[in-house]
Amino acid sequence: MFKKRNKTLIIYAIITMAFLVWMTFYDDHSLVLHRELNHEISSLESRKKTLSSNIETVQHQIEILKHPDSLEKYAREEFFYKSENEIIYIIDSTTIESLSE
């Protein structure tokens, strides 16, 4: 009687272990797949936050550049815009640091 009971317990244990291995690694809804998908979701959410902050920064710059004075200032700083009969001297900050040493 005990031998038959032990044999059935061993069979149930083997089936349970096979089921757990199958569900952990091989099933379409496996734990490994869920872990990978959760990692991808978290990375996409962090990228979404980064892009949202970039969008806010760009929208703020657009609002500032709607005014003609700030547009001219931006053109002078970024693209070295100059008026006629005007000379621009570009001084690099690394040059200033090397001269001060």
C-alpha positions, -999 to 999 in steps of 0.1 A, spaced: 0 0 0 28 24 9 47 15 -23 18 24 -45 13 57 -26 50 66 -29 49 57 -66 19 80 -72 36 108 -52 67 105 -73 46 106 -105 28 137 -93 61 153 -84 76 146 -118 45 159 -136 45 190 -114 82 197 -120 77 192 -158 48 216 -157 68 242 -138 97 239 -162 74 241 -192 56 272 -178 89 289 -168 108 285 -201 88 271 -230 52 283 -229 40 313 -249 32 330 -216 65 319 -198 80 338 -170 111 345 -190 91 362 -217 72 382 -191 104 394 -176 118 405 -209 86 423 -218 85 441 -184 121 452 -190 113 465 -224 82 483 -210 103 500 -183 130 511 -209 103 525 -232 87 544 -203 120 560 -194 125 569 -230 90 584 -231 99 606 -201 131 617 -218 113 626 -250 85 644 -232 111 666 -214 128 672 -248 94 682 -263 88 706 -235 122 722 -239 117 726 -277 82 741 -272 96 766 -247 123 775 -273 96 779 -300 77 803 -277 108 823 -271 117 824 -308 83 839 -318 96 873 -307 118 890 -333 144 902 -308 150 868 -294 150 853 -329 179 876 -339 198 868 -307 194 831 -313 206 835 -349 236 855 -337 246 829 -311 240 797 -329 246 805 -366 269 835 -363 244 858 -380 257 893 -386 244 925 -401 261 943 -430 292 963 -420 296 943 -389 327 923 -378 323 893 -355 351 879 -333 347 844 -321 364 836 -288 365 800 -277 363 793 -240 391 768 -243 413 795 -258 406 817 -228 414 789 -204 447 781 -221 457 817 -221 450 821 -183 473 791 -175 
